[in-house]
Amino acid sequence: MRKLVVIGFLGTQLDYGGRGSSRWEKWRPTVALCQQEDLLVHRLELLHDARSRGLAERTRLDIATVAPETEVRRVEVELRDPWDFEEVYTTLLDFARAYPFVAEEDYLIHITTGSHVAQICWFLLAEARYLPARLLQTSPPRGAEVGNSIGSYTIIDLDLSRYDQIAQRFRREREDTVSFLKSGIATRNPAFNAMIDRIERVAGRSRAPLLLMGPTGAGKSFLARRVYEWKRQRQRLGGRFVEVNCATLRGDAAMSALFGHVRGAFTGAQAERAGLLRAADGGLLFLDEIGELGVDEQAMLLKAIEEKRFFPVGSDREASSDFQLIAGTNRELRRDVKAGRFREDLLARINLWTFELPGLSERREDIEPNLDFELERYARENGRQVRFNVEARRRYLDFASSAAARWHGNFRELSASLTRLATLCEAGRINEADVDDEVARLRQAWGDETGVDAAGRLLGEAADALDLFDRAQLNLVIEVCRGADSLSAAGRRLFAVSRLQKSQANDADRLRKYLARFGLDWARIAHAGQGGGE
């Protein structure tokens, strides 16, 4: 039979019970654990400090009276402050490392006695397997058991893999969290799904700033609000969601809008203004297009992020605000840092967690699910159900997913297109004629050159020296470039298959070299695609 060993602290209060015979009428957890009929304790390692030697000895003798088969070993430890986490943890860790654990014995840790700090440390050491033991919790008698000084006990096994229901609950809660963040973001894109999953993990574990990068209309504002709603639902934030488009802030008005001002701070300041940073106290501040802020505002913002304090305009008293920051931008901030337009120290502070949201041209598989999402939103907002007929839906999707669809405004532009279709259609049904009209409108807005030889227009007579194959290939590459938001985005689409076989993606460089063969570059193609001259 394997021997059972219990390790635990002497309870300086609970184990006292008095000096006379009346102590036998009281529940004393260390004595009671050795009296359990179905728990045969072969050895008790009783930890105590020098001040409790007398109580420890009396407890040992009392256990010898009621459980002579239990060997009690007094282990004197030095604890100056039993509520000092570092001291208690270090003491118990040293005990665990020195203890001669053997395979022939089973070990329990008695967590009922000792300070709450000691209980936490026992748990951490057992969970980390420094102590190859389960936890033992003893409880006093209740109800009809009063008068019986033994009480009951419970053994807690920290191997969570045995508890399938708990593990399943953890998985469900995690999946629900990701579903919440993606609610309203209809996507079939694997990379975007992975990014949302990562944002969920970061948002749940950190209050550090998040930086969302991506073109206008890619969904930065929507995602920031979803993060806020997720945190508020889980009581991680209690304040408001405050959204600021920094591109609309200029001059003194920018300082005042962000940081507030006192009365008389400048001409027209007739009353005090709290400012948007204070409005976000306890909540989430979303600074969209943060790259548009002036250098002075950037310096003030850095102080507010790091110290949670700042000076309102015209005030010599600091104000405070503790907010979670999410910043958004469609600019290359590192390029702005080199050009002196953006502070390097502010960028270092906000880009700990940076996520790049792809534009619609990189998520064309998401156009179809967003059709249904946008029509459902239109129905909620307008009280009118609208649907495509089968052929109209196919025709619209064929165009929207093709290289001819530029979608410069990304999902925002797609939403506007579907809103027009839903508004203009008759009897709640979008037909082929409606789609043809909308496609024509989009082509006109984009300056579409369908049927025109783009290579011929860009290269002039030099295009006549190209083989038909090379000219057709170049026309396709130009079309993809015009439908993309950047050289990298176009490269990712053009080399979507071959890039998977490469250890390091170099899409932009490959595309740049291809265009250079014909004397072309990204800027020239993009400029021509926007209606510019040659």
C-alpha positions as a Python dict, from the first residue, in 0.01 Angstrom:
ca = {
    (1, 'M'): (0, 0, 0),
    (2, 'R'): (135, 345, -100),
    (3, 'K'): (195, 584, 185),
    (4, 'L'): (7, 911, 202),
    (5, 'V'): (200, 1223, 303),
    (6, 'V'): (33, 1557, 385),
    (7, 'I'): (226, 1885, 380),
    (8, 'G'): (81, 2199, 535),
    (9, 'F'): (117, 2499, 762),
    (10, 'L'): (19, 2499, 1128),
    (11, 'G'): (-288, 2718, 1173),
    (12, 'T'): (-190, 2964, 1443),
    (13, 'Q'): (-554, 3063, 1493),
    (14, 'L'): (-760, 2766, 1372),
    (15, 'D'): (-540, 2498, 1534),
    (16, 'Y'): (-520, 2670, 1873),
    (17, 'G'): (-851, 2565, 2028),
    (18, 'G'): (-744, 2661, 2379),
    (19, 'R'): (-528, 2484, 2640),
    (20, 'G'): (-785, 2279, 2831),
    (21, 'S'): (-986, 1971, 2740),
    (22, 'S'): (-1246, 2192, 2572),
    (23, 'R'): (-1017, 2208, 2270),
    (24, 'W'): (-1142, 1859, 2173),
    (25, 'E'): (-1489, 2007, 2119),
    (26, 'K'): (-1358, 2253, 1863),
    (27, 'W'): (-1273, 2196, 1500),
    (28, 'R'): (-899, 2212, 1454),
    (29, 'P'): (-819, 2148, 1084),
    (30, 'T'): (-472, 1995, 1127),
    (31, 'V'): (-593, 1751, 1394),
    (32, 'A'): (-918, 1682, 1210),
    (33, 'L'): (-748, 1583, 882),
    (34, 'C'): (-576, 1298, 1070),
    (35, 'Q'): (-912, 1178, 1212),
    (36, 'Q'): (-1085, 1117, 876),
    (37, 'E'): (-1195, 753, 861),
    (38, 'D'): (-1125, 712, 488),
    (39, 'L'): (-805, 917, 476),
    (40, 'L'): (-511, 735, 633),
    (41, 'V'): (-227, 986, 675),
    (42, 'H'): (105, 809, 722),
    (43, 'R'): (312, 1124, 765),
    (44, 'L'): (233, 1490, 827),
    (45, 'E'): (493, 1753, 742),
    (46, 'L'): (385, 2040, 972),
    (47, 'L'): (541, 2376, 881),
    (48, 'H'): (557, 2649, 1148),
    (49, 'D'): (777, 2940, 1260),
    (50, 'A'): (979, 2976, 1580),
    (51, 'R'): (701, 3166, 1758),
    (52, 'S'): (462, 2870, 1722),
    (53, 'R'): (684, 2592, 1860),
    (54, 'G'): (461, 2536, 2163),
    (55, 'L'): (140, 2509, 1958),
    (56, 'A'): (312, 2284, 1705),
    (57, 'E'): (427, 2044, 1979),
    (58, 'R'): (83, 2035, 2142),
    (59, 'T'): (-74, 1964, 1801),
    (60, 'R'): (175, 1681, 1743),
    (61, 'L'): (88, 1523, 2078),
    (62, 'D'): (-288, 1556, 2018),
    (63, 'I'): (-255, 1384, 1680),
    (64, 'A'): (-54, 1104, 1847),
    (65, 'T'): (-354, 1053, 2082),
    (66, 'V'): (-622, 1022, 1812),
    (67, 'A'): (-412, 890, 1522),
    (68, 'P'): (-107, 703, 1652),
    (69, 'E'): (-42, 563, 1303),
    (70, 'T'): (40, 919, 1177),
    (71, 'E'): (396, 1039, 1208),
    (72, 'V'): (411, 1416, 1262),
    (73, 'R'): (731, 1593, 1158),
    (74, 'R'): (768, 1949, 1270),
    (75, 'V'): (939, 2164, 1007),
    (76, 'E'): (1047, 2503, 1137),
    (77, 'V'): (1066, 2774, 869),
    (78, 'E'): (1166, 3138, 897),
    (79, 'L'): (894, 3377, 783),
    (80, 'R'): (923, 3734, 896),
    (81, 'D'): (608, 3838, 711),
    (82, 'P'): (357, 3565, 614),
    (83, 'W'): (180, 3818, 389),
    (84, 'D'): (488, 3899, 180),
    (85, 'F'): (433, 3709, -144),
    (86, 'E'): (798, 3702, -251),
    (87, 'E'): (918, 3580, 89),
    (88, 'V'): (653, 3310, 123),
    (89, 'Y'): (693, 3184, -234),
    (90, 'T'): (1073, 3170, -205),
    (91, 'T'): (1054, 2985, 128),
    (92, 'L'): (814, 2724, -6),
    (93, 'L'): (1006, 2687, -331),
    (94, 'D'): (1324, 2617, -131),
    (95, 'F'): (1132, 2363, 77),
    (96, 'A'): (1000, 2190, -238),
    (97, 'R'): (1342, 2172, -403),
    (98, 'A'): (1503, 2021, -92),
    (99, 'Y'): (1227, 1773, -8),
    (100, 'P'): (1305, 1406, -92),
    (101, 'F'): (994, 1314, -290),
    (102, 'V'): (979, 941, -375),
    (103, 'A'): (772, 749, -625),
    (104, 'E'): (630, 514, -357),
    (105, 'E'): (441, 795, -180),
    (106, 'D'): (138, 1010, -265),
    (107, 'Y'): (139, 1373, -157),
    (108, 'L'): (-133, 1617, -56),
    (109, 'I'): (-95, 1987, 30),
    (110, 'H'): (-322, 2105, 312),
    (111, 'I'): (-435, 2456, 203),
    (112, 'T'): (-690, 2526, 477),
    (113, 'T'): (-431, 2663, 719),
    (114, 'G'): (-176, 2937, 664),
    (115, 'S'): (-229, 3285, 521),
    (116, 'H'): (-409, 3347, 192),
    (117, 'V'): (-69, 3429, 41),
    (118, 'A'): (54, 3083, 146),
    (119, 'Q'): (-250, 2921, -14),
    (120, 'I'): (-181, 3100, -342),
    (121, 'C'): (185, 2998, -331),
    (122, 'W'): (94, 2632, -262),
    (123, 'F'): (-136, 2641, -565),
    (124, 'L'): (128, 2794, -794),
    (125, 'L'): (395, 2547, -687),
    (126, 'A'): (164, 2248, -732),
    (127, 'E'): (34, 2371, -1068),
    (128, 'A'): (394, 2420, -1189),
    (129, 'R'): (477, 2066, -1061),
    (130, 'Y'): (748, 2185, -820),
    (131, 'L'): (535, 1986, -574),
    (132, 'P'): (409, 1656, -721),
    (133, 'A'): (94, 1682, -512),
    (134, 'R'): (-279, 1742, -511),
    (135, 'L'): (-450, 1998, -290),
    (136, 'L'): (-638, 1902, 26),
    (137, 'Q'): (-913, 2129, 161),
    (138, 'T'): (-1067, 2053, 502),
    (139, 'S'): (-1397, 2205, 615),
    (140, 'P'): (-1564, 2242, 959),
    (141, 'P'): (-1881, 2048, 1044),
    (142, 'R'): (-2208, 2207, 936),
    (143, 'G'): (-2573, 2168, 1026),
    (144, 'A'): (-2651, 1832, 1185),
    (145, 'E'): (-2278, 1761, 1221),
    (146, 'V'): (-2226, 2032, 1483),
    (147, 'G'): (-2075, 1870, 1792),
    (148, 'N'): (-1857, 1653, 1570),
    (149, 'S'): (-1511, 1813, 1562),
    (150, 'I'): (-1389, 1622, 1256),
    (151, 'G'): (-1570, 1791, 963),
    (152, 'S'): (-1502, 1688, 605),
    (153, 'Y'): (-1235, 1714, 335),
    (154, 'T'): (-1203, 1755, -41),
    (155, 'I'): (-910, 1662, -266),
    (156, 'I'): (-850, 1894, -563),
    (157, 'D'): (-658, 1762, -861),
    (158, 'L'): (-502, 2039, -1071),
    (159, 'D'): (-486, 1824, -1385),
    (160, 'L'): (-748, 2020, -1583),
    (161, 'S'): (-723, 1780, -1876),
    (162, 'R'): (-937, 1540, -1670),
    (163, 'Y'): (-1220, 1788, -1662),
    (164, 'D'): (-1355, 1781, -2016),
    (165, 'Q'): (-1653, 2003, -1938),
    (166, 'I'): (-1425, 2278, -1804),
    (167, 'A'): (-1196, 2252, -2104),
    (168, 'Q'): (-1494, 2262, -2341),
    (169, 'R'): (-1627, 2570, -2165),
    (170, 'F'): (-1293, 2746, -2206),
    (171, 'R'): (-1293, 2662, -2576),
    (172, 'R'): (-1653, 2780, -2622),
    (173, 'E'): (-1583, 3110, -2445),
    (174, 'R'): (-1277, 3170, -2660),
    (175, 'E'): (-1470, 3089, -2979),
    (176, 'D'): (-1755, 3315, -2868),
    (177, 'T'): (-1505, 3596, -2816),
    (178, 'V'): (-1366, 3565, -3167),
    (179, 'S'): (-1720, 3539, -3308),
    (180, 'F'): (-1809, 3858, -3121),
    (181, 'L'): (-1516, 4047, -3270),
    (182, 'K'): (-1597, 3918, -3618),
    (183, 'S'): (-1969, 3989, -3584),
    (184, 'G'): (-2050, 4219, -3872),
    (185, 'I'): (-1718, 4141, -4043),
    (186, 'A'): (-1827, 3890, -4303),
    (187, 'T'): (-1507, 3716, -4409),
    (188, 'R'): (-1381, 3401, -4576),
    (189, 'N'): (-1022, 3524, -4585),
    (190, 'P'): (-788, 3296, -4382),
    (191, 'A'): (-531, 3569, -4318),
    (192, 'F'): (-798, 3809, -4194),
    (193, 'N'): (-947, 3540, -3969),
    (194, 'A'): (-602, 3476, -3819),
    (195, 'M'): (-553, 3849, -3760),
    (196, 'I'): (-888, 3881, -3578),
    (197, 'D'): (-792, 3583, -3362),
    (198, 'R'): (-464, 3753, -3268),
    (199, 'I'): (-636, 4084, -3191),
    (200, 'E'): (-876, 3897, -2960),
    (201, 'R'): (-587, 3746, -2765),
    (202, 'V'): (-406, 4080, -2735),
    (203, 'A'): (-721, 4271, -2638),
    (204, 'G'): (-797, 4018, -2365),
    (205, 'R'): (-450, 4026, -2210),
    (206, 'S'): (-314, 4377, -2262),
    (207, 'R'): (-406, 4743, -2222),
    (208, 'A'): (-120, 4855, -2444),
    (209, 'P'): (-208, 5069, -2750),
    (210, 'L'): (-311, 4898, -3073),
    (211, 'L'): (-220, 5036, -3416),
    (212, 'L'): (-453, 4946, -3703),
    (213, 'M'): (-303, 5015, -4046),
    (214, 'G'): (-481, 4993, -4375),
    (215, 'P'): (-641, 5193, -4655),
    (216, 'T'): (-945, 5415, -4605),
    (217, 'G'): (-1263, 5209, -4586),
    (218, 'A'): (-1088, 4885, -4479),
    (219, 'G'): (-1282, 4873, -4150),
    (220, 'K'): (-1044, 5020, -3891),
    (221, 'S'): (-1314, 5221, -3715),
    (222, 'F'): (-1558, 4929, -3710),
    (223, 'L'): (-1297, 4693, -3565),
    (224, 'A'): (-1195, 4945, -3297),
    (225, 'R'): (-1557, 4973, -3184),
    (226, 'R'): (-1591, 4593, -3173),
    (227, 'V'): (-1282, 4571, -2949),
    (228, 'Y'): (-1438, 4833, -2719),
    (229, 'E'): (-1772, 4649, -2704),
    (230, 'W'): (-1592, 4321, -2632),
    (231, 'K'): (-1393, 4476, -2345),
    (232, 'R'): (-1696, 4656, -2203),
    (233, 'Q'): (-1906, 4338, -2214),
    (234, 'R'): (-1639, 4166, -2004),
    (235, 'Q'): (-1612, 4466, -1769),
    (236, 'R'): (-1256, 4543, -1881),
    (237, 'L'): (-1365, 4901, -1960),
    (238, 'G'): (-1629, 5114, -1795),
    (239, 'G'): (-1604, 5442, -1985),
    (240, 'R'): (-1710, 5563, -2328),
    (241, 'F'): (-1595, 5487, -2681),
    (242, 'V'): (-1457, 5814, -2820),
    (243, 'E'): (-1368, 5831, -3190),
    (244, 'V'): (-1162, 6114, -3336),
    (245, 'N'): (-1070, 6166, -3701),
    (246, 'C'): (-738, 6346, -3662),
    (247, 'A'): (-753, 6467, -4024),
    (248, 'T'): (-1028, 6708, -3917),
    (249, 'L'): (-817, 6867, -3640),
    (250, 'R'): (-607, 7170, -3726),
    (251, 'G'): (-415, 7436, -3530),
    (252, 'D'): (-534, 7555, -3188),
    (253, 'A'): (-862, 7376, -3244),
    (254, 'A'): (-674, 7044, -3247),
    (255, 'M'): (-515, 7105, -2906),
    (256, 'S'): (-844, 7222, -2759),
    (257, 'A'): (-1046, 6933, -2904),
    (258, 'L'): (-806, 6670, -2775),
    (259, 'F'): (-680, 6811, -2446),
    (260, 'G'): (-945, 7068, -2357),
    (261, 'H'): (-893, 7428, -2252),
    (262, 'V'): (-966, 7663, -1967),
    (263, 'R'): (-1180, 7970, -1995),
    (264, 'G'): (-993, 8257, -2159),
    (265, 'A'): (-717, 8035, -2297),
    (266, 'F'): (-756, 8201, -2638),
    (267, 'T'): (-993, 8431, -2821),
    (268, 'G'): (-1337, 8277, -2819),
    (269, 'A'): (-1273, 8044, -2525),
    (270, 'Q'): (-1575, 8167, -2328),
    (271, 'A'): (-1612, 7849, -2124),
    (272, 'E'): (-1397, 7559, -2007),
    (273, 'R'): (-1379, 7253, -2235),
    (274, 'A'): (-1293, 6907, -2102),
    (275, 'G'): (-1155, 6768, -2430),
    (276, 'L'): (-1184, 6427, -2592),
    (277, 'L'): (-906, 6259, -2390),
    (278, 'R'): (-1091, 6329, -2066),
    (279, 'A'): (-1416, 6216, -2227),
    (280, 'A'): (-1250, 5878, -2288),
    (281, 'D'): (-1142, 5837, -1922),
    (282, 'G'): (-1199, 5473, -1825),
    (283, 'G'): (-1296, 5388, -2181),
    (284, 'L'): (-1140, 5357, -2527),
    (285, 'L'): (-1004, 5638, -2743),
    (286, 'F'): (-982, 5567, -3117),
    (287, 'L'): (-759, 5816, -3297),
    (288, 'D'): (-818, 5753, -3667),
    (289, 'E'): (-564, 5891, -3913),
    (290, 'I'): (-322, 5960, -3628),
    (291, 'G'): (-55, 6049, -3885),
    (292, 'E'): (-243, 6372, -3957),
    (293, 'L'): (-177, 6512, -3608),
    (294, 'G'): (63, 6803, -3580),
    (295, 'V'): (400, 6755, -3409),
    (296, 'D'): (292, 6955, -3101),
    (297, 'E'): (-21, 6745, -3057),
    (298, 'Q'): (192, 6431, -3096),
    (299, 'A'): (419, 6541, -2809),
    (300, 'M'): (119, 6608, -2582),
    (301, 'L'): (-38, 6276, -2678),
    (302, 'L'): (281, 6084, -2594),
    (303, 'K'): (281, 6232, -2242),
    (304, 'A'): (-89, 6149, -2202),
    (305, 'I'): (-31, 5786, -2307),
    (306, 'E'): (271, 5732, -2084),
    (307, 'E'): (174, 5931, -1776),
    (308, 'K'): (-207, 5947, -1806),
    (309, 'R'): (-167, 6322, -1745),
    (310, 'F'): (-156, 6632, -1966),
    (311, 'F'): (-206, 7010, -1958),
    (312, 'P'): (-528, 7153, -2106),
    (313, 'V'): (-466, 7456, -2327),
    (314, 'G'): (-402, 7765, -2114),
    (315, 'S'): (-389, 7574, -1784),
    (316, 'D'): (-101, 7535, -1541),
    (317, 'R'): (-277, 7240, -1373),
    (318, 'E'): (-252, 6891, -1514),
    (319, 'A'): (-562, 6690, -1598),
    (320, 'S'): (-573, 6312, -1593),
    (321, 'S'): (-736, 6043, -1805),
    (322, 'D'): (-679, 5668, -1804),
    (323, 'F'): (-790, 5539, -2143),
    (324, 'Q'): (-717, 5247, -2375),
    (325, 'L'): (-579, 5375, -2707),
    (326, 'I'): (-637, 5238, -3054),
    (327, 'A'): (-479, 5435, -3337),
    (328, 'G'): (-559, 5403, -3705),
    (329, 'T'): (-368, 5517, -4013),
    (330, 'N'): (-351, 5470, -4388),
    (331, 'R'): (-3, 5624, -4401),
    (332, 'E'): (343, 5474, -4382),
    (333, 'L'): (434, 5620, -4042),
    (334, 'R'): (797, 5510, -4061),
    (335, 'R'): (834, 5711, -4381),
    (336, 'D'): (673, 6007, -4202),
    (337, 'V'): (923, 5965, -3917),
    (338, 'K'): (1213, 5990, -4163),
    (339, 'A'): (1053, 6298, -4320),
    (340, 'G'): (1014, 6462, -3978),
    (341, 'R'): (633, 6457, -3992),
    (342, 'F'): (581, 6203, -3714),
    (343, 'R'): (760, 6160, -3382),
    (344, 'E'): (972, 5848, -3359),
    (345, 'D'): (911, 5812, -2983),
    (346, 'L'): (532, 5825, -3034),
    (347, 'L'): (550, 5560, -3305),
    (348, 'A'): (759, 5340, -3077),
    (349, 'R'): (492, 5377, -2808),
    (350, 'I'): (189, 5291, -3025),
    (351, 'N'): (322, 5013, -3246),
    (352, 'L'): (374, 4743, -2985),
    (353, 'W'): (72, 4569, -3139),
    (354, 'T'): (35, 4659, -3507),
    (355, 'F'): (-221, 4499, -3735),
    (356, 'E'): (-252, 4569, -4107),
    (357, 'L'): (-607, 4545, -4239),
    (358, 'P'): (-615, 4440, -4603),
    (359, 'G'): (-817, 4639, -4854),
    (360, 'L'): (-1105, 4492, -5053),
    (361, 'S'): (-874, 4412, -5345),
    (362, 'E'): (-693, 4166, -5116),
    (363, 'R'): (-1015, 4015, -4979),
    (364, 'R'): (-1220, 3969, -5292),
    (365, 'E'): (-1352, 3636, -5161),
    (366, 'D'): (-1528, 3847, -4895),
    (367, 'I'): (-1735, 4044, -5145),
    (368, 'E'): (-2009, 3778, -5164),
    (369, 'P'): (-2072, 3741, -4786),
    (370, 'N'): (-2068, 4121, -4756),
    (371, 'L'): (-2351, 4145, -5010),
    (372, 'D'): (-2583, 3971, -4765),
    (373, 'F'): (-2448, 4162, -4466),
    (374, 'E'): (-2500, 4502, -4629),
    (375, 'L'): (-2852, 4419, -4747),
    (376, 'E'): (-2942, 4300, -4397),
    (377, 'R'): (-2808, 4625, -4254),
    (378, 'Y'): (-3008, 4822, -4510),
    (379, 'A'): (-3322, 4635, -4403),
    (380, 'R'): (-3261, 4712, -4034),
    (381, 'E'): (-3202, 5079, -4098),
    (382, 'N'): (-3480, 5136, -4353),
    (383, 'G'): (-3741, 4875, -4268),
    (384, 'R'): (-3739, 4740, -4626),
    (385, 'Q'): (-3621, 4394, -4731),
    (386, 'V'): (-3424, 4385, -5057),
    (387, 'R'): (-3286, 4086, -5247),
    (388, 'F'): (-3099, 4017, -5573),
    (389, 'N'): (-3255, 3792, -5831),
    (390, 'V'): (-3025, 3505, -5928),
    (391, 'E'): (-2888, 3646, -6254),
    (392, 'A'): (-2843, 3997, -6112),
    (393, 'R'): (-2648, 3859, -5817),
    (394, 'R'): (-2420, 3659, -6046),
    (395, 'R'): (-2365, 3957, -6276),
    (396, 'Y'): (-2281, 4193, -5989),
    (397, 'L'): (-2044, 3943, -5825),
    (398, 'D'): (-1865, 3876, -6155),
    (399, 'F'): (-1794, 4245, -6195),
    (400, 'A'): (-1721, 4322, -5828),
    (401, 'S'): (-1470, 4036, -5804),
    (402, 'S'): (-1293, 4111, -6132),
    (403, 'A'): (-977, 4313, -6188),
    (404, 'A'): (-1192, 4581, -6355),
    (405, 'A'): (-1344, 4669, -6016),
    (406, 'R'): (-1107, 4919, -5854),
    (407, 'W'): (-1279, 4965, -5514),
    (408, 'H'): (-1054, 5257, -5418),
    (409, 'G'): (-1280, 5318, -5116),
    (410, 'N'): (-1270, 4949, -5017),
    (411, 'F'): (-1561, 4815, -4808),
    (412, 'R'): (-1702, 5164, -4758),
    (413, 'E'): (-1736, 5202, -5134),
    (414, 'L'): (-1889, 4854, -5166),
    (415, 'S'): (-2141, 4945, -4897),
    (416, 'A'): (-2234, 5265, -5084),
    (417, 'S'): (-2278, 5070, -5408),
    (418, 'L'): (-2514, 4819, -5247),
    (419, 'T'): (-2707, 5096, -5072),
    (420, 'R'): (-2771, 5262, -5409),
    (421, 'L'): (-2889, 4932, -5557),
    (422, 'A'): (-3123, 4866, -5262),
    (423, 'T'): (-3264, 5219, -5272),
    (424, 'L'): (-3332, 5236, -5646),
    (425, 'C'): (-3470, 4885, -5706),
    (426, 'E'): (-3844, 4825, -5741),
    (427, 'A'): (-4054, 4590, -5528),
    (428, 'G'): (-3756, 4493, -5312),
    (429, 'R'): (-3588, 4304, -5595),
    (430, 'I'): (-3255, 4401, -5761),
    (431, 'N'): (-3263, 4292, -6128),
    (432, 'E'): (-3009, 4283, -6411),
    (433, 'A'): (-3095, 4633, -6532),
    (434, 'D'): (-3029, 4774, -6185),
    (435, 'V'): (-2691, 4601, -6176),
    (436, 'D'): (-2596, 4722, -6525),
    (437, 'D'): (-2676, 5082, -6427),
    (438, 'E'): (-2469, 5056, -6109),
    (439, 'V'): (-2174, 4895, -6289),
    (440, 'A'): (-2180, 5174, -6547),
    (441, 'R'): (-2185, 5434, -6271),
    (442, 'L'): (-1886, 5271, -6098),
    (443, 'R'): (-1690, 5246, -6422),
    (444, 'Q'): (-1749, 5614, -6490),
    (445, 'A'): (-1646, 5710, -6135),
    (446, 'W'): (-1326, 5510, -6168),
    (447, 'G'): (-1244, 5649, -6513),
    (448, 'D'): (-1261, 5295, -6653),
    (449, 'E'): (-1087, 5237, -6984),
    (450, 'T'): (-1254, 4906, -7072),
    (451, 'G'): (-1166, 4813, -7426),
    (452, 'V'): (-862, 5046, -7431),
    (453, 'D'): (-512, 4906, -7460),
    (454, 'A'): (-360, 5033, -7131),
    (455, 'A'): (-10, 4923, -7234),
    (456, 'G'): (-45, 5108, -7561),
    (457, 'R'): (-157, 5426, -7388),
    (458, 'L'): (126, 5414, -7134),
    (459, 'L'): (406, 5308, -7370),
    (460, 'G'): (292, 5465, -7696),
    (461, 'E'): (467, 5332, -8007),
    (462, 'A'): (700, 5127, -7789),
    (463, 'A'): (409, 4893, -7720),
    (464, 'D'): (402, 4791, -8088),
    (465, 'A'): (741, 4623, -8040),
    (466, 'L'): (588, 4376, -7791),
    (467, 'D'): (463, 4030, -7879),
    (468, 'L'): (88, 3992, -7845),
    (469, 'F'): (148, 3756, -7551),
    (470, 'D'): (368, 4005, -7366),
    (471, 'R'): (127, 4292, -7441),
    (472, 'A'): (-174, 4095, -7311),
    (473, 'Q'): (16, 3995, -6997),
    (474, 'L'): (126, 4355, -6935),
    (475, 'N'): (-232, 4480, -6981),
    (476, 'L'): (-348, 4234, -6714),
    (477, 'V'): (-71, 4340, -6475),
    (478, 'I'): (-160, 4708, -6526),
    (479, 'E'): (-528, 4633, -6461),
    (480, 'V'): (-445, 4454, -6135),
    (481, 'C'): (-217, 4742, -6030),
    (482, 'R'): (-494, 4994, -6090),
    (483, 'G'): (-732, 4789, -5878),
    (484, 'A'): (-488, 4766, -5586),
    (485, 'D'): (-403, 5014, -5313),
    (486, 'S'): (-28, 4966, -5320),
    (487, 'L'): (255, 4796, -5506),
    (488, 'S'): (268, 4528, -5233),
    (489, 'A'): (-106, 4461, -5259),
    (490, 'A'): (-85, 4420, -5634),
    (491, 'G'): (215, 4189, -5596),
    (492, 'R'): (35, 3972, -5343),
    (493, 'R'): (-254, 3924, -5585),
    (494, 'L'): (-40, 3858, -5891),
    (495, 'F'): (186, 3609, -5714),
    (496, 'A'): (-71, 3457, -5477),
    (497, 'V'): (26, 3098, -5564),
    (498, 'S'): (403, 3112, -5620),
    (499, 'R'): (460, 3321, -5305),
    (500, 'L'): (348, 3022, -5094),
    (501, 'Q'): (651, 2823, -5208),
    (502, 'K'): (894, 3096, -5100),
    (503, 'S'): (1043, 3119, -4751),
    (504, 'Q'): (1039, 3498, -4774),
    (505, 'A'): (777, 3688, -4976),
    (506, 'N'): (917, 3950, -5217),
    (507, 'D'): (601, 4035, -5412),
    (508, 'A'): (665, 4409, -5439),
    (509, 'D'): (1022, 4359, -5560),
    (510, 'R'): (916, 4102, -5821),
    (511, 'L'): (646, 4334, -5955),
    (512, 'R'): (879, 4636, -5952),
    (513, 'K'): (1137, 4448, -6161),
    (514, 'Y'): (870, 4326, -6405),
    (515, 'L'): (739, 4678, -6464),
    (516, 'A'): (1092, 4812, -6501),
    (517, 'R'): (1140, 4585, -6805),
    (518, 'F'): (890, 4809, -6986),
    (519, 'G'): (1012, 5136, -6838),
    (520, 'L'): (712, 5156, -6602),
    (521, 'D'): (679, 5205, -6230),
    (522, 'W'): (398, 5200, -5973),
    (523, 'A'): (359, 5578, -5947),
    (524, 'R'): (311, 5620, -6321),
    (525, 'I'): (48, 5345, -6345),
    (526, 'A'): (-141, 5466, -6037),
    (527, 'H'): (-138, 5825, -6162),
    (528, 'A'): (-269, 5725, -6504),
    (529, 'G'): (-538, 5507, -6344),
    (530, 'Q'): (-672, 5808, -6153),
    (531, 'G'): (-720, 6004, -6470),
    (532, 'G'): (-381, 6182, -6464),
    (533, 'G'): (-177, 6261, -6770),
    (534, 'E'): (123, 6074, -6894),
}
